[in-house]
């Protein structure tokens, strides 16, 4: 790549009117001087998302399939930049985000680089959800969830990569639900690996209701199972814990398992409680929702994958 490669920033959206202005303002404030374009790929918003994006100078593209993987493939087809930086409509980038992404790509030679998910929340529910999602007990020990030192990882939050490399692997898979980032990272990593850099900083707004969290993690579980079906070697033992918990709670051993799990949840809530931004009660509710819904989704999709195509 040249000293200052052109960058395309791609933002898949669907009804993000509450957050899109802050997201695009943060992109406009980037220290990197060669952002060629900002593409907002809209999945059919019925609020003011498109209007606000146009007003703030973004190019708005249509995503008829609505899902994020399809939106990112639209962006890859249209992108003019040598590097594509993926951004979500409900997140805000640090001012040096793009600069650090490009620097990390050049310094490490990685196929994909990125940082951690840093939630910003208000209210006891959202603060509890945010704490659970950033806890090793919640979404697992991956560095993009809990932070850590720079290094090679399986996947990162959002991600930046060379546009031609992404096109060469066929872009994003549109048959793995909402696990498109992790599945994409598996294929990209075969050539040059995925690099985590804690200095690539951004914030995002997590779900603010337990019902929305349940739907989110049920989809996550199903999507992970779909990815495992495509890439069996990507399955790690820790990903079997939540499905095993669901099966255990439906077995004849459900009482001792429920008791032991309750102890884990309470201990996790107490451990998180010293943090000023944490609501222990919200954490204690969010954690089992995440585990049980993820595990149920994983089991449902695993069984579905074993059925003949017509029966699915």
N, C-alpha and C positions, 0 to 999 in steps of 0.2 A: 504494500500500500504506500501511497505518497505520504509526505510529511503531514499534510492535513487532508485526509480523505473526506470526501463529501458524505454526509450522514443524512439518512432518511429516518425520521421518527414516526413510528406507526402506532396509532391509538385505536384499538377496537372498542366500540361503544354500543350500548343499547340503553336508552333512557338514563343518561348520566347528567341530566341538567343540573343536579345539585352540586356536582363535583367538577364538571368539565372546564369551567372557567379557571378554577384554581390549578387544575392539571395543565392547561394550555399556557397560563401565565408563568408557571414554573419552567415550562419548555422554552418560552420566549426569553426567560432570564438566564439561560445557560451561558457559561463562560466560553464554550466552544464556538469558534467563529465560522465554521463551515457546515452549518445545518442547512442542507439544500431544500428540504421540504418537510412539512408536518402533514401526515395523512391521517385523517379521522375516518375510520371505516365503520359505517353505521348499519346496524342490523334491523333498521325499521323503527327507530325511536318515535314515540307518540308524544313526547314532551318537547322541550325547546332545545334539545341537544344539538341538532343540526344548525339551527339558527345561531346559537351561541358560538359554535365552532367556526362558522363562516365569518361571523362578526370579528372573531379574534384572529382571522387570517389563515386558518387551516384549509386544506383541500379536503372536501368531504366526498367519499366514495361510498357506493352502495354494496351491501353484503346481503344478497337475497337469502342465503342459507342461515343467516342470523348467528350461527355459532362462531366462537372466537377463532378456531382453526381456519375456517373459511375466510374470515376477515383478514387474517394474517397472510393467507395465500393471495388474496386480492392485493394486499400491500406489496408482496414480493413481485407480483406481475407488473406493478406500476412504479416501483421504487427506482429513483434515479441515483441514489446514494450508493457508494461502495460499501458502506456499513449501514446496517439497519438496527435501530434501537427500538425495542418493543416497550410500550408504556400502557398501563391500564388507565381507564378514564376516571377511576376513583383513587388515583395515587398522585403524589407530588414529588418531583425530583429535587434533590439537592442541586444547587447552582452549578456544581462541577461534575454532575452525573455523567453527561455525555463525554466530557473531556476525559474523565477517569476510565470510562468504558473503552474508548479508542486507545488510550495509553496502555491499558491492560491487554488488549488484543495484540498490540504491537510488541509489547515486552515479553509476553508469555508464549505467543504463537498459538494460543488456545483457539478452538473452534467457536466456543461460546464463553462469554464472561458475564458476570452479574454479581449482585450483592444480596442482602438479606431483606426480609419482609419486616418492616418496623411499623406496627399499628399505632394509630392515634384514635383515641376513643373518649367518649363521655357517657355518663350514666352507668349505673351498676351492671346492667346487662352487657352493654358493649365493652366496658372495661374488663368484665369477667371473661368474655369471649376472647378479647385481645390477649389477655394473660394466658388463657388456656392454649391459644394457637401459637404463642411464642414460648411455651414450656416444653421441655423434652417429654413430659408425660402426655402432652396433648397431641401435636402433629408429628412427634418423633424428634430424633436428635439431629436431623439434617441442619447444616450450618445456615442455610438460607432461612430457616425458622428461628433458630436459637442464637445465631451469630457464631463467631469464632475466628481463628487465624486464617490468613490467606492460604489457598491450596487447591488441589484438584478434588473435585466432587462429582456426584452423579448429576445434579441439576442445580439451577440457581433461580432466583426470583426474576421474572421478566426476561432479561437476557439481551445481549447485543452480539452481533456476529457479522461476518462478511456476507454481503447479499448474494454473491455468486456461489459461495459455499452452501448457503441454504437452498438455493435453486438446484444445485447439483444433487442434493439428497432428496429432492422432490417436495420440498416445503413441508408443511404441517399435515399430519394425518388427520382426516376428518371423520374417522370411525372409532376414536378412542374417547369420546365424550369430552370432559373438561380436563383431561390429563394431557392435552396436546403439547405443553411445554416439556414435560418429562419425557414423553415419547420422542419428541424432536431432539432433545438432548442426547438420548441413547444413540440415535443415528449420526448426529453431528460428532459425538465423542469418538466414534470409530476412527476418525482421521487425526484429530488433534486434541481431544480432551475438553473438559469444562472446568473453568477456573472461577473460584469464589474469591472476591475481594471485599472485605468489610468496609473499605473506603468508598465503594460505590453505593451511595446512600439514597434512600427514598422512603416515603411514608405512604401508608394506605389506610383507608377507612374500612374496618371489618363490618360484618353483619351486625345489626342492632336489635335483632329479635332471635329468640331460641328456635322459633319455627323456621325462620330463614336459615339459621345455622344447620338445622336438621336436614333441610333439603340440600343445602350445599354439600354436607359431608356424605349424604347418601349418594349424590352424584359423584363425589370424589371416589368413594369406594367402588362403584360400578365402573368408573373410568379406569381406575388402577387395574381392576381385573381384566378389562379389555386390553390394556397395554401388556399385561402379563401374558395374555393369549397370543399377542403378536411377538413378544420378546420374553420367552419363558425364563431366560437367565437373569432377567431384571428383578425377579422376585427375591426379596430378602426375608430372612426369618422374622424380623420385627413386624413385617406387614401381615403376618399370620396371627398376630396376637389379638387384634380386634375381632376377626372372624371367630377365633377360638373362644373369645369371651362370649360372643353371641350364642354360639353353640353350647357353651357351658351353662349359660343362664337358662337354656331351654331343656337341659338334661336333668336327671334325677339328683345331680349334685349342685343344683342351682343355689340352694341356701348357703352352703359354705363358700361357694364362689362369690355370691352376692355380698356376703359379709367381708370376705377378704378384699374384694374390689372396693367396697365402701371405705375400708380403712385406707386404701391407696388414695382415693379421691379426697378424703378429709385431710390426710397428711399432705397431699399436694396443695390443697387450699391454704392450709396453715403455713406451708413453706413459702407460698406466694404472697401471703398477707402483709409482710413488712414493706413491700413495694407500695409507694404512694399512689400509683396509677392502677392498683389492683383492687377489685371488689371480690373478696373471698367467696361470698355467697354466689355471685355470678360465675366464678371459676368452678365452684362445686356443681353447678347445674350444667355448665357448658361442657365440661370434660366428659361425662357419660354420654351426653348427646353426640358429641363428636365420635367417640369410640363405637357406640352401638350403631349409629347410623352408617358410619364408614364400614363397619364389619358386616352389617346387613346388606349394604349395597354390594360389597365385594362378593358375598355368598350368592346373592341373586344373580349377578352377572356371570359368576363362575358356573352356576347351574345352567343358566341360559346358554352359555357357550358350549355346553356339552350336548345340547339338543340339536336335532337335525335342522338345517337352515329354515325349512318351511315352518317348523314348530316355534321358532323364535319370534 
